[in-house]
Amino acid sequence: MFDFMQMAGTPQSQEMLFRLMSQQMNQLSPDVREAISKVEVVIKKGERGFELSIGHSDHETVESMVQQSLGSWISMLSRGFQAVGYRVKLYE
């Protein structure tokens, strides 16, 4: 049986994902990369959860990327937990 949770948790699969993300970022223009580098991301780790906050940017492209990324990660997290049987509540 395919164990996605185990596969996604391996250092090799995570490294592959991060390498692909880095390659995509390298294709962006220098001004977008510079604007991204100024955005602070804060992750507060708790015993059984975490809180994520992402700073703002004056660059329209970066703001659009942040919104798209947040939407994608939220969807992936919620659908992933639902797929393995958890009851998920998403608050706006």
N, C-alpha and C positions, 0 to 999 in steps of 0.2 A: 504494500500500500504506500502511495506517495505521501510523504510527511512534509508538507509545506512549511510548517512552523520550524521544524528542524533545519530544513534547507535555508530558510531565510535567516536563521540564527547563526549560520556558520560564518567564520571570518572571510572565507573565500567568496561566498556569494555577496556578502556586504561590500567587500572590496571591489568586486565587479560592478555592482550598482553605483558605488561612489566614483569609480573610474569613468563610467558612462556619463554621470552627472557632470564631472569635471570637464570631460571632452566637450559637452554641450556648452558649458560656460565659456570655454576658451574660444568658441565661435562667435561670441558676442562682441560688440564693439568695445574699444577701450573705455569710452566714457560710461557705458553701462556697467562694465566690470568695476570701474572706480566707484560709481554710485552704490553698487551692491556692497563694496567693501566698507562703506560708511554706515551701513544699517546694522544695528545691534540686535542680536537674537539672544533672548534670555530663556533658559530652561530651568525651572525649579523642580527638583526631583523630590518626591515624597516617598513615604513607605510603600504606598500602593497606587501611586499615580504620579502625574507631573503636570506642570503648568507651563505653557509656551506663550511667549510674547515676542513680537517682532516690531522693531522700530519703524518709523516712517522715513520716506525718502522724498526729496523734491523732484526726483526724476520720474516722469510718467511711466516709462517702460518698466522701471523697477517696481513701482507701485502695482502695476498690472501683474507683474510676475509674482509678487507677494500674494496678491489676491488669488491668483490661479493656483499657486502652490498650496496655500492654506486650504482651499477647496478640495484639492486633490488628496492631500494628507488626511483631512478630516473624513473624506469619503472612504479612503483606503482603511483607515483605522476602524471606523464604525462598521463597514462591511466585513472587514476581517474578523472582528469580534462576533458579529452576527453569524458569520459563516461557520464558526466553531460552536455556536449555541448560546452565546451570552445574550442577555437582554440589554440592548443599548439605548440610552437616553441621550439625546443631543440637545443642548440648550443654546439658544442664541442670545 
